[in-house]
Amino acid sequence: MANIKSQIKRIKQNEKRRLRNRMIRGAARTAVKKARQEMTEEALRKAISALDKAAEKGVIHWRNAARRKSRLMKAIAKARSASAASNR
């Protein structure tokens, strides 16, 4: 443990931020998993929103969020076109 007052404060701040970031990152991951399972418009919107929030807060890089959104939309579009083709 640090002896310097400012370092003690910095450790506390880092721990708070780590826990906050973990919650935001976890929420985004959960939303993406749900969207992949459910394949609904609402789940997709929630996942995109969660990724945007994580990027906005600096938890993940904005390009990382963009890549994940792109892959998610691509997967859902592929699944929808496959299900549409099997319904014909």
N, C-alpha and C positions, 0 to 999 in steps of 0.2 A: 504494500500500500504506500502511496506517495505521502511525503511529509509536507510538501508545499501546498499552501491553501488553494492556489489557482489550479493546481493539478488535480486536487481532490474534487473541486467543482467540475473540472473538465471530464473526469471519470464519470461523475454522476450524470452529466449532460449526455455523454456518449452512450451510456446505458439506457437512458430514457429514449434517445433517438433510435438506438438499435431495436428496442422493443416496439416502438411506433412503426419503424420501417418494416419489421417482421410481420406485424399485423396487416399492413397495407399490401405487402407482397403476397402474403398468404391469402388475403381476400381476392386479389387479382387471379391467383392460381386457381382458387376454388371456382371462381366465376367462369374461367376459361374451361375448366374440366366439366362444369355443369352444362355449358353451352355445347361442348362436344358430345355429351351424352344425350341431351334433350333435343338438340337441333331445332330449337324454336327461335322465333324472331326476338321475343322478350329476353331470353337467356343470352342471345348474341349481343343485344343492346347493353345488358348489364355487364357483360364481359368487356366490351369495348370501353364502357364508362369506367370500370375498375382499372383497366390498363391505362387509360388517359389520366386518371387521378394519380396513379402511382408515378407516371412520368412527370406530371405537373409538380408533384411534391419532391421529385428528385430521387425517388426510391429506385426506379429503373431509368435507364437512358431512354430518351424519346424515340430513338431509332429502334431500340429493343422492343418498345411498346408497338411501334408501327409494324415491325416484322411479325410479332405475335398476332396482331389484329389481322394482318394480311393472310397469314397461314390459317388462322381460324376461319376467316370468311371463305377462303379457298376450299378448305375441307368441308364446310357446310354446303357450299355450292355444289361440290362434287357429289356429296351424299344426296342432295336434293335431286340432282339430275339423274343419279342412278336409280333413285326411288321412283322418279317420274317415268323413266324408261321401263322399269319393271311393271308399272301400273298400266302400261299401254296394251 
